[in-house]
Amino acid sequence: MITSISAVAGIELRIAIRNRWVLISVLLMTLFALALVFAGSAPTGVLGIDLLTVSVASLTTLTVYLAPLLALLLSFDGISGEAERGSLPLLLTYPTSRGAILAGKAIAHILILLLAICIGYGIAGLAATLAGGASAQGVEALLRLCWTAPLLGAAFLGIGYTLSGFSRQTSTAAALAIAAWLILVVLYDLGILGALVFDDGGVFTSHVFPVLLVANPADAFRIVNVSGSQAASLASGMTNEIGAASSWASLLSLILWPALSLYVAMIVFRRYET
């Protein structure tokens, strides 16, 4: 089992390197992170916070949008793409289970995300430290960001595999992946904020809103990273959200989402007919 998973993971990594996915992911993370570091240097004097802490607050927002998008781009053709290219029936003839195949793909893609995040944010953190200084709290916030971001990516990897398993064509899987990103990352927050304004301090605000925040992996990730630093909370303007949803519940949600989404993807893949 372990040998099969390792073999599939190795194949996926070689394919990603050959197709420049590793290079593209690292470059995207690094360029966007550096842009945010230097664009966010202005508020440091006003807030009295070191540049690294302000940068981590900006990088948290970047991660909410970019990590899920990269994860979906890596995973949307994980099943349907293999079937469309004709490689999935051949792969299934080997003495390995579908669970091992999906686990190998997930490990390879998580490693790609982890590499991109650590390199990109590591370079950005070093640049912020050299340009505007760093506090112990800022370093801690950056490290927290680097280990929670792959969890967010893993959650969307599972979603991507699930959508791929429901699709017969890669184009359909791609459309569903973009729709999932728009709904969970963009429209979800707009919807609950609109409901929050409409409710005007009622039952939704006090009981439903905190649950909906924790239930979304992107919001759970944001709360976990911002709640760990008072300075980052001030820089990002998320004090109200942190008060509404506890950090431990958000951390639990962030841990459970990858496990649940990958489990659902496994069920869908086992029922997929080639």
Backbone bond lengths (Angstrom), bond angles and torsions (degrees), N, CA, C in turn:
res aa  C-N    CA-C-N  psi(-1)  N-CA   C-N-CA  omega(-1)  CA-C   N-CA-C  phi
1 M - - - 1.463 - - 1.527 111.46 -
2 I 1.345 115.17 -51.13 1.461 119.64 179.92 1.525 110.56 -63.74
3 T 1.339 116.13 -38.77 1.471 120.23 178.70 1.522 110.74 -63.05
4 S 1.328 117.03 -41.56 1.462 121.19 179.53 1.525 111.00 -64.61
5 I 1.327 116.12 -44.44 1.467 120.32 179.60 1.527 110.36 -62.10
6 S 1.326 116.55 -43.79 1.462 120.83 179.63 1.522 111.48 -63.24
7 A 1.326 116.29 -39.70 1.462 120.27 179.76 1.521 111.27 -64.99
8 V 1.332 116.38 -44.91 1.470 120.01 179.13 1.524 110.61 -64.94
9 A 1.332 116.70 -42.00 1.462 120.58 178.58 1.525 111.01 -61.55
10 G 1.324 116.76 -41.71 1.467 120.43 178.01 1.506 112.28 -63.04
11 I 1.329 116.79 -41.09 1.467 120.72 178.28 1.527 110.66 -63.42
12 E 1.338 116.44 -44.85 1.462 120.84 -179.43 1.530 111.29 -63.85
13 L 1.319 116.47 -38.58 1.461 119.34 178.36 1.523 111.42 -65.72
14 R 1.325 116.77 -41.31 1.464 119.76 178.91 1.529 111.13 -65.76
15 I 1.326 116.17 -38.61 1.467 119.69 177.53 1.526 110.40 -64.33
16 A 1.344 116.70 -42.75 1.461 121.21 -179.82 1.528 111.31 -64.46
17 I 1.326 116.55 -39.04 1.472 120.06 177.70 1.525 110.26 -67.21
18 R 1.324 116.51 -43.14 1.470 120.95 -179.77 1.522 111.27 -64.41
19 N 1.325 117.24 -37.86 1.462 121.44 -179.74 1.526 113.34 -86.66
20 R 1.309 116.87 6.90 1.470 123.47 176.97 1.527 113.80 68.44
21 W 1.353 118.17 16.96 1.457 119.77 -179.79 1.518 111.41 -67.80
22 V 1.321 117.26 -37.00 1.460 120.06 178.62 1.524 110.24 -64.50
23 L 1.321 115.97 -46.98 1.462 120.39 -179.74 1.526 111.06 -63.33
24 I 1.324 116.79 -43.73 1.469 120.86 -179.35 1.524 110.68 -62.88
25 S 1.328 116.75 -43.75 1.465 120.57 -179.43 1.519 111.68 -62.81
26 V 1.326 116.54 -44.96 1.462 120.69 -179.81 1.522 110.68 -64.46
27 L 1.324 116.87 -44.29 1.468 120.51 -179.45 1.527 111.74 -64.29
28 L 1.326 116.75 -42.45 1.464 120.07 179.43 1.527 111.07 -61.01
29 M 1.311 116.11 -49.15 1.458 120.20 -179.80 1.532 111.21 -61.65
30 T 1.320 116.56 -43.86 1.466 120.22 -177.33 1.520 111.81 -67.05
31 L 1.323 117.80 -47.47 1.461 121.03 -176.74 1.527 112.09 -65.69
32 F 1.323 116.73 -45.22 1.460 119.25 179.48 1.524 111.19 -66.93
33 A 1.332 116.49 -38.54 1.459 119.98 -179.97 1.526 111.47 -65.42
34 L 1.329 116.75 -43.99 1.461 119.82 178.34 1.525 111.52 -64.68
35 A 1.321 116.67 -38.89 1.467 120.11 178.22 1.530 110.60 -61.12
36 L 1.339 116.90 -41.99 1.462 120.17 -179.79 1.522 111.75 -69.99
37 V 1.328 116.78 -35.06 1.466 119.90 179.34 1.515 110.80 -60.22
38 F 1.310 116.95 -48.82 1.467 119.81 -175.93 1.525 112.35 -80.46
39 A 1.331 116.89 -26.71 1.462 119.40 175.57 1.524 110.89 -73.71
40 G 1.334 116.85 -27.13 1.465 120.43 -177.59 1.510 114.38 -94.94
41 S 1.327 117.53 12.31 1.464 119.65 -178.12 1.525 112.52 -75.82
42 A 1.344 118.27 -19.62 1.466 121.12 -176.66 1.523 113.78 -64.30
43 P 1.350 119.90 -43.22 1.470 118.88 -175.11 1.528 115.16 -71.60
44 T 1.309 118.71 -9.08 1.467 119.44 -174.21 1.516 112.34 -62.01
45 G 1.330 116.60 -39.61 1.459 119.20 179.54 1.506 112.32 -69.47
46 V 1.332 116.60 -36.87 1.457 120.94 -178.65 1.524 111.03 -69.71
47 L 1.347 116.79 -43.93 1.456 121.11 -176.42 1.520 113.11 -85.54
48 G 1.323 117.29 -15.40 1.456 120.19 -176.73 1.508 113.07 69.46
49 I 1.332 116.87 33.13 1.462 122.78 -178.08 1.514 108.33 -118.48
50 D 1.329 116.60 145.13 1.457 119.78 178.90 1.525 110.52 -66.53
51 L 1.317 116.26 156.99 1.469 122.15 -173.72 1.519 111.75 -63.63
52 L 1.324 118.80 -35.33 1.460 120.76 -178.49 1.526 110.96 -62.93
53 T 1.336 117.45 -43.12 1.464 120.49 -179.83 1.514 111.20 -64.68
54 V 1.325 117.26 -42.86 1.467 120.83 176.95 1.525 110.22 -63.44
55 S 1.331 115.84 -39.41 1.461 120.00 -179.49 1.521 111.40 -65.16
56 V 1.339 116.98 -39.42 1.467 120.14 179.17 1.518 110.58 -63.39
57 A 1.333 117.56 -37.96 1.465 120.33 176.38 1.522 110.39 -61.23
58 S 1.331 117.28 -41.07 1.461 120.84 178.08 1.525 111.40 -69.86
59 L 1.330 116.25 -39.04 1.464 120.61 179.80 1.528 111.47 -66.79
60 T 1.330 116.86 -29.96 1.458 120.14 176.16 1.520 110.54 -61.84
61 T 1.321 116.18 -45.13 1.462 120.49 177.52 1.526 111.06 -64.43
62 L 1.326 116.45 -41.29 1.467 120.06 177.19 1.517 110.85 -59.91
63 T 1.317 117.04 -43.29 1.465 121.26 -177.85 1.519 111.61 -63.53
64 V 1.328 116.90 -38.13 1.463 120.89 179.91 1.528 110.74 -57.31
65 Y 1.320 116.92 -35.41 1.467 120.48 -178.91 1.524 112.93 -91.32
66 L 1.335 116.94 -41.47 1.462 119.92 -169.61 1.527 113.47 -85.11
67 A 1.325 118.29 -40.96 1.471 120.36 -178.55 1.531 112.42 -61.82
68 P 1.347 119.55 -46.59 1.472 118.45 176.06 1.519 113.08 -62.15
69 L 1.336 116.77 -37.24 1.464 119.66 -179.95 1.521 111.17 -65.22
70 L 1.330 117.02 -45.28 1.462 120.41 177.46 1.527 111.44 -62.45
71 A 1.334 116.35 -40.97 1.464 120.20 179.96 1.525 111.07 -62.74
72 L 1.315 117.25 -42.68 1.470 120.56 179.47 1.525 111.17 -68.22
73 L 1.324 117.13 -36.09 1.463 120.00 177.84 1.528 111.33 -66.61
74 L 1.323 116.53 -32.47 1.456 120.51 178.39 1.528 112.51 -75.75
75 S 1.331 117.12 -28.16 1.470 119.93 -168.73 1.520 115.59 -110.79
76 F 1.333 118.97 -13.31 1.463 119.40 -171.09 1.527 113.19 -63.27
77 D 1.332 117.38 -26.27 1.470 119.61 178.81 1.523 111.87 -108.78
78 G 1.332 116.26 19.96 1.455 120.32 -176.74 1.519 113.65 -63.22
79 I 1.330 117.36 -30.61 1.461 121.46 179.10 1.524 110.83 -113.61
80 S 1.335 116.43 -55.74 1.467 120.00 -177.50 1.533 111.37 -64.20
81 G 1.338 116.31 -35.72 1.454 119.30 179.05 1.515 112.44 -65.81
82 E 1.344 115.76 -41.53 1.461 120.26 177.08 1.528 110.66 -62.61
83 A 1.341 116.55 -41.26 1.471 120.26 179.81 1.524 111.13 -67.98
84 E 1.316 117.24 -39.88 1.466 121.31 -178.09 1.531 111.33 -67.91
85 R 1.325 116.02 -35.37 1.468 119.94 178.76 1.519 112.27 -80.44
86 G 1.327 117.49 -10.35 1.451 121.51 178.91 1.515 114.23 84.94
87 S 1.327 117.49 6.83 1.466 120.27 -178.30 1.527 112.55 -87.46
88 L 1.337 117.28 -21.73 1.462 119.59 -178.40 1.537 112.46 -65.96
89 P 1.342 120.25 -46.65 1.475 118.82 177.41 1.524 112.77 -58.48
90 L 1.351 115.72 -37.40 1.459 119.08 177.95 1.522 110.75 -67.17
91 L 1.331 116.57 -40.99 1.462 121.02 -179.36 1.527 111.32 -63.82
92 L 1.334 115.84 -35.28 1.464 120.01 -178.26 1.526 113.13 -75.64
93 T 1.331 116.68 -12.87 1.467 118.88 176.59 1.522 111.78 -77.32
94 Y 1.330 116.70 -17.23 1.457 120.06 179.19 1.536 109.83 -75.05
95 P 1.324 116.57 156.02 1.475 120.17 -179.09 1.527 112.08 -74.16
96 T 1.302 116.24 66.07 1.461 121.90 177.56 1.516 109.20 -144.38
97 S 1.303 117.14 149.35 1.459 121.53 -178.16 1.521 111.13 -85.44
98 R 1.319 115.18 162.82 1.461 119.87 176.83 1.529 110.63 -65.82
99 G 1.319 115.51 -33.00 1.451 118.94 177.17 1.518 112.25 -62.68
100 A 1.329 117.16 -40.16 1.460 121.49 178.43 1.525 110.90 -66.87
101 I 1.338 116.39 -38.36 1.461 120.37 178.82 1.521 110.88 -62.57
102 L 1.336 116.13 -48.12 1.461 119.77 -179.12 1.530 111.22 -67.35
103 A 1.323 116.60 -38.21 1.465 119.76 178.54 1.529 111.00 -64.14
104 G 1.325 116.88 -40.29 1.463 120.34 177.84 1.519 111.95 -63.57
105 K 1.334 115.98 -43.11 1.462 119.68 176.95 1.526 111.12 -60.94
106 A 1.341 115.73 -44.86 1.465 119.99 -178.06 1.523 111.33 -63.39
107 I 1.318 117.56 -42.76 1.467 120.79 179.61 1.527 110.94 -62.04
108 A 1.324 116.10 -44.80 1.468 119.78 179.70 1.522 111.49 -61.88
109 H 1.322 116.58 -44.72 1.465 120.13 -177.58 1.522 111.72 -70.86
110 I 1.323 117.94 -35.23 1.462 120.05 175.44 1.529 110.51 -65.31
111 L 1.322 116.51 -39.19 1.466 119.91 177.10 1.521 111.69 -62.66
112 I 1.326 116.77 -37.97 1.468 120.55 177.64 1.528 110.06 -63.88
113 L 1.337 116.13 -46.09 1.464 120.23 178.43 1.525 110.99 -62.29
114 L 1.321 116.50 -43.51 1.465 120.81 -179.64 1.524 110.91 -62.36
115 L 1.321 116.34 -42.13 1.462 120.51 178.82 1.524 111.03 -63.47
116 A 1.332 116.57 -46.02 1.462 120.83 -179.47 1.524 111.10 -63.10
117 I 1.316 117.00 -42.80 1.462 121.25 -177.99 1.528 111.09 -68.25
118 C 1.317 117.33 -47.22 1.463 120.16 -177.59 1.529 112.03 -65.52
119 I 1.332 116.89 -42.33 1.462 119.46 179.30 1.524 110.71 -69.72
120 G 1.337 116.38 -49.72 1.458 120.23 -177.38 1.515 112.65 -62.10
121 Y 1.319 116.94 -49.31 1.456 120.04 -177.64 1.519 111.69 -76.42
122 G 1.331 116.63 -27.65 1.457 118.90 174.92 1.525 111.51 -64.22
123 I 1.328 116.27 -44.90 1.471 120.32 177.54 1.528 110.42 -64.40
124 A 1.334 116.88 -42.56 1.459 120.97 179.61 1.523 111.12 -64.65
125 G 1.337 116.94 -40.53 1.453 119.96 178.31 1.519 112.45 -64.98
126 L 1.323 116.27 -39.58 1.459 120.13 177.19 1.523 111.29 -64.66
127 A 1.339 116.01 -41.54 1.465 120.31 178.65 1.525 110.67 -63.73
128 A 1.342 116.89 -41.40 1.464 120.38 179.06 1.521 111.19 -64.85
129 T 1.323 116.76 -39.60 1.460 121.11 179.65 1.521 111.08 -64.67
130 L 1.315 116.17 -44.51 1.465 120.03 -179.58 1.522 112.01 -68.63
131 A 1.340 116.74 -33.48 1.463 120.29 -175.39 1.523 113.06 -84.59
132 G 1.344 117.18 -35.15 1.471 118.14 -173.62 1.501 115.47 -141.88
133 G 1.324 117.41 10.13 1.455 119.63 177.25 1.517 113.17 86.47
134 A 1.322 115.28 167.10 1.458 120.86 -178.45 1.515 109.45 -148.70
135 S 1.326 115.40 142.65 1.463 121.64 175.51 1.517 109.18 -104.95
136 A 1.328 115.77 166.65 1.456 119.57 176.98 1.525 110.75 -61.44
137 Q 1.321 116.70 -34.77 1.452 121.45 178.16 1.531 110.91 -66.34
138 G 1.333 116.40 -37.23 1.458 120.10 178.25 1.516 112.06 -67.17
139 V 1.333 116.80 -40.83 1.472 120.99 177.85 1.519 110.12 -64.08
140 E 1.333 116.46 -42.98 1.462 120.58 178.50 1.523 111.16 -61.80
141 A 1.336 116.25 -40.70 1.463 120.22 179.42 1.528 111.41 -65.80
142 L 1.329 116.86 -37.23 1.464 120.43 178.86 1.528 110.73 -67.04
143 L 1.328 117.14 -42.57 1.463 120.50 178.07 1.530 111.02 -63.66
144 R 1.332 116.06 -39.77 1.464 119.52 177.62 1.524 110.39 -62.49
145 L 1.301 116.15 -40.46 1.465 120.90 179.01 1.522 111.14 -62.47
146 C 1.335 116.76 -39.21 1.465 120.73 -176.10 1.528 113.04 -71.01
147 W 1.349 118.52 -26.44 1.463 117.94 178.93 1.525 112.82 -97.22
148 T 1.313 118.34 -18.81 1.467 119.47 176.69 1.528 112.51 -88.35
149 A 1.328 117.91 -27.87 1.465 120.42 -179.93 1.530 112.54 -60.64
150 P 1.342 120.44 -42.52 1.467 119.13 175.92 1.530 113.16 -62.75
151 L 1.336 118.23 -28.95 1.458 120.10 175.55 1.523 110.58 -65.10
152 L 1.331 116.25 -42.64 1.462 120.31 176.02 1.520 110.55 -62.41
153 G 1.328 116.73 -43.66 1.459 120.12 177.90 1.510 112.43 -62.76
154 A 1.340 116.99 -39.66 1.464 120.60 -179.87 1.520 111.53 -64.37
155 A 1.335 116.80 -35.87 1.465 120.09 177.30 1.519 110.84 -60.41
156 F 1.323 116.54 -41.89 1.464 120.21 -178.78 1.525 111.84 -80.36
157 L 1.323 117.85 -22.31 1.465 119.54 170.67 1.529 109.83 -61.87
158 G 1.336 115.92 -46.07 1.457 119.60 177.80 1.512 112.32 -60.80
159 I 1.334 116.18 -40.20 1.472 119.98 177.32 1.520 110.23 -63.64
160 G 1.330 116.99 -41.86 1.460 120.69 179.09 1.512 112.75 -62.93
161 Y 1.337 116.91 -43.97 1.470 120.28 177.41 1.529 111.03 -62.87
162 T 1.323 116.52 -40.08 1.464 120.41 179.90 1.524 110.88 -62.39
163 L 1.318 116.41 -47.10 1.464 120.28 179.20 1.525 111.10 -64.73
164 S 1.332 116.65 -36.00 1.456 120.86 177.35 1.518 111.09 -65.13
165 G 1.349 115.46 -36.55 1.452 119.71 179.02 1.517 113.40 -69.82
166 F 1.327 117.04 -23.42 1.458 121.41 177.68 1.530 112.26 -86.31
167 S 1.329 117.27 -6.20 1.462 121.49 -173.57 1.520 110.93 -109.36
168 R 1.300 114.92 146.76 1.458 120.83 175.60 1.519 111.94 -98.88
169 Q 1.308 116.53 -16.60 1.460 121.62 -179.71 1.521 109.68 -127.90
170 T 1.328 115.37 148.00 1.459 120.12 -179.57 1.524 111.31 -64.61
171 S 1.321 116.98 -36.13 1.467 120.39 -179.55 1.525 110.73 -62.68
172 T 1.317 116.98 -39.23 1.462 120.52 177.19 1.521 111.18 -65.24
173 A 1.324 116.23 -43.28 1.464 120.54 178.63 1.528 111.08 -62.52
174 A 1.330 116.93 -39.00 1.463 120.65 178.71 1.522 110.99 -64.50
175 A 1.326 117.00 -43.13 1.465 120.85 178.91 1.521 110.99 -63.38
176 L 1.327 116.99 -41.84 1.463 120.87 178.76 1.530 111.25 -66.09
177 A 1.338 116.91 -36.58 1.463 120.60 179.47 1.528 110.96 -65.56
178 I 1.326 116.94 -43.78 1.467 120.64 178.27 1.525 110.18 -64.07
179 A 1.334 116.39 -40.50 1.465 120.30 177.86 1.526 110.96 -62.65
180 A 1.330 116.85 -41.54 1.466 120.55 178.83 1.520 110.94 -63.19
181 W 1.329 116.71 -41.42 1.471 120.58 178.39 1.524 110.84 -63.12
182 L 1.314 116.81 -45.43 1.462 120.36 -179.55 1.527 111.23 -62.61
183 I 1.330 116.38 -42.69 1.461 119.99 -176.61 1.521 111.57 -69.77
184 L 1.338 116.86 -50.18 1.461 120.29 -173.21 1.526 113.61 -78.17
185 V 1.326 117.24 -31.24 1.463 120.12 -174.40 1.521 112.79 -98.71
186 V 1.325 117.33 -36.04 1.463 120.78 -174.18 1.532 112.17 -105.43
187 L 1.334 116.43 -60.35 1.456 120.51 -171.57 1.529 113.06 -73.47
188 Y 1.312 117.59 -28.89 1.468 121.31 -178.48 1.523 110.84 -58.00
189 D 1.315 117.16 -50.76 1.464 120.78 -179.28 1.518 111.62 -65.66
190 L 1.330 116.91 -39.32 1.459 119.57 178.37 1.524 110.81 -62.17
191 G 1.337 116.01 -39.28 1.453 120.19 -179.53 1.522 112.93 -65.71
192 I 1.338 116.61 -47.25 1.471 118.29 -177.45 1.532 111.51 -73.44
193 L 1.331 117.43 -28.94 1.464 119.25 175.71 1.520 110.66 -69.72
194 G 1.344 116.40 -38.02 1.458 119.74 175.56 1.520 111.54 -63.07
195 A 1.336 115.64 -42.46 1.461 119.85 177.33 1.520 111.05 -65.71
196 L 1.326 116.93 -33.53 1.463 121.72 179.01 1.528 110.75 -64.61
197 V 1.329 115.79 -43.60 1.461 120.02 178.47 1.528 110.67 -66.41
198 F 1.312 116.64 -41.94 1.466 121.36 -179.33 1.530 111.17 -65.48
199 D 1.347 116.88 -36.74 1.462 121.10 -177.81 1.524 112.43 -70.52
200 D 1.339 116.06 -33.49 1.466 122.39 175.68 1.532 112.60 54.59
201 G 1.332 115.52 53.04 1.461 120.19 174.03 1.511 115.34 83.48
202 G 1.313 117.99 18.98 1.455 121.25 -178.06 1.515 112.98 -89.89
203 V 1.335 115.14 -150.72 1.465 121.67 -176.95 1.526 111.42 -64.71
204 F 1.326 116.34 -39.59 1.466 119.44 -179.91 1.527 110.79 -59.50
205 T 1.318 116.87 -43.98 1.458 121.13 -177.99 1.518 112.30 -63.66
206 S 1.314 117.49 -41.61 1.460 121.05 -173.53 1.525 114.10 -86.51
207 H 1.338 118.02 -27.86 1.464 119.92 -173.44 1.533 114.34 -119.42
208 V 1.318 116.99 -42.94 1.471 120.04 -173.91 1.522 111.72 -85.37
209 F 1.311 117.57 -41.70 1.465 122.34 -175.95 1.535 113.03 -57.48
210 P 1.351 119.86 -46.72 1.470 119.07 178.42 1.526 113.16 -61.28
211 V 1.326 116.53 -37.28 1.469 120.46 -179.72 1.524 110.48 -67.37
212 L 1.329 116.37 -42.55 1.463 120.27 -179.97 1.526 111.42 -65.03
213 L 1.322 117.04 -34.75 1.463 119.79 177.11 1.525 111.18 -64.12
214 V 1.327 115.83 -47.26 1.464 120.15 -178.26 1.522 111.29 -68.27
215 A 1.336 117.41 -31.06 1.461 121.21 -175.83 1.519 112.91 -70.52
216 N 1.323 117.63 -23.60 1.463 121.05 179.87 1.525 109.46 -89.28
217 P 1.346 118.66 126.66 1.476 119.12 -177.24 1.519 113.13 -62.75
218 A 1.329 117.26 -34.36 1.462 119.78 179.99 1.519 111.30 -66.60
219 D 1.330 117.27 -43.92 1.464 120.51 178.46 1.524 111.38 -69.71
220 A 1.340 116.56 -38.19 1.465 119.92 177.47 1.524 110.55 -60.92
221 F 1.328 116.15 -41.93 1.465 120.81 177.63 1.526 111.12 -61.46
222 R 1.323 116.18 -44.83 1.466 120.34 -179.28 1.525 110.92 -61.84
223 I 1.323 116.77 -43.50 1.464 120.63 -178.15 1.522 111.44 -66.27
224 V 1.337 116.74 -42.38 1.467 120.51 179.53 1.521 111.19 -58.62
225 N 1.313 116.47 -43.26 1.463 119.89 -175.98 1.521 113.07 -77.41
226 V 1.318 117.23 -35.75 1.458 119.28 -178.68 1.522 111.48 -79.81
227 S 1.337 117.30 -34.73 1.465 120.14 -177.15 1.519 112.51 -68.13
228 G 1.326 117.45 -21.85 1.453 120.27 -178.57 1.513 114.07 -76.56
229 S 1.343 117.12 -9.47 1.460 120.49 -177.61 1.520 109.13 -140.67
230 Q 1.324 116.41 119.31 1.461 120.42 178.48 1.522 110.84 -64.92
231 A 1.320 116.64 -37.20 1.459 119.66 179.41 1.521 110.81 -67.14
232 A 1.330 116.05 -42.19 1.461 119.27 177.79 1.516 111.00 -65.77
233 S 1.325 116.70 -34.82 1.460 120.69 176.89 1.520 110.47 -62.37
234 L 1.325 116.59 -42.83 1.456 120.67 177.99 1.513 111.41 -65.28
235 A 1.338 115.83 -41.95 1.461 119.85 -178.13 1.518 112.40 -67.13
236 S 1.323 117.73 -32.31 1.457 120.93 -176.28 1.514 113.22 -94.63
237 G 1.334 117.43 -11.51 1.453 120.24 179.08 1.511 114.34 69.74
238 M 1.328 117.74 35.79 1.457 121.23 -176.22 1.527 112.57 -111.66
239 T 1.313 118.29 24.11 1.452 120.29 -176.29 1.529 112.28 -63.57
240 N 1.319 117.58 -36.66 1.457 119.88 -179.30 1.519 111.55 -66.54
241 E 1.353 115.95 -44.33 1.459 119.62 -179.49 1.518 111.45 -64.45
242 I 1.322 116.65 -37.65 1.455 120.21 -179.16 1.520 109.87 -66.86
243 G 1.311 116.88 -37.47 1.445 119.37 177.70 1.512 112.33 -67.36
244 A 1.346 117.09 -28.33 1.459 120.79 -176.38 1.520 112.32 -82.48
245 A 1.278 118.75 -28.82 1.471 121.64 -176.28 1.517 108.99 -132.49
246 S 1.314 116.88 123.61 1.455 120.57 -176.44 1.516 111.18 -69.73
247 S 1.319 115.82 150.15 1.459 120.81 -176.46 1.526 112.17 -68.18
248 W 1.349 117.29 -32.57 1.472 118.50 -178.11 1.524 110.78 -68.14
249 A 1.338 117.46 -37.40 1.461 120.21 177.92 1.524 110.36 -66.98
250 S 1.318 116.50 -37.52 1.463 120.58 178.33 1.526 110.80 -67.09
251 L 1.328 116.72 -40.14 1.464 120.40 177.84 1.522 110.81 -64.11
252 L 1.322 116.69 -41.17 1.466 120.69 177.19 1.523 110.60 -61.83
253 S 1.314 116.58 -42.87 1.461 120.74 177.78 1.526 111.22 -62.32
254 L 1.332 116.20 -41.68 1.463 120.57 -179.02 1.526 111.63 -66.34
255 I 1.316 117.46 -30.48 1.462 121.49 178.11 1.530 111.38 -78.77
256 L 1.339 115.92 -38.48 1.456 120.02 -177.14 1.527 113.17 -74.75
257 W 1.307 117.43 -32.43 1.467 120.32 -176.70 1.532 113.43 -57.68
258 P 1.343 120.09 -48.46 1.475 118.59 177.74 1.518 113.01 -60.12
259 A 1.350 116.73 -42.24 1.460 120.02 -179.45 1.521 111.32 -63.38
260 L 1.329 116.80 -44.92 1.468 120.08 -177.83 1.521 112.17 -69.71
261 S 1.331 116.50 -43.12 1.467 119.22 -177.92 1.528 111.46 -67.21
262 L 1.329 116.80 -38.79 1.468 119.49 177.76 1.526 111.44 -71.36
263 Y 1.325 116.96 -31.67 1.466 120.14 176.53 1.527 110.54 -66.85
264 V 1.319 116.82 -43.75 1.464 120.58 176.96 1.524 110.21 -63.00
265 A 1.334 116.64 -41.25 1.464 120.34 177.77 1.526 110.98 -60.82
266 M 1.322 116.44 -37.96 1.465 120.97 178.25 1.524 110.89 -63.17
267 I 1.334 116.84 -42.96 1.462 120.75 178.97 1.522 110.84 -63.18
268 V 1.332 116.04 -44.03 1.471 120.20 -179.85 1.515 110.77 -64.38
269 F 1.330 116.96 -40.47 1.461 120.99 -178.30 1.534 111.27 -66.74
270 R 1.317 117.51 -37.00 1.455 121.16 179.41 1.529 112.06 -65.98
271 R 1.332 115.95 -25.99 1.462 120.32 179.54 1.524 112.27 -95.12
272 Y 1.316 115.96 -0.90 1.469 120.04 -177.01 1.523 109.19 -74.11
273 E 1.319 116.61 129.24 1.450 122.34 -179.47 1.529 109.60 -100.34
274 T 1.322 116.22 128.24 1.459 120.52 -178.94 1.522 110.50 -91.01
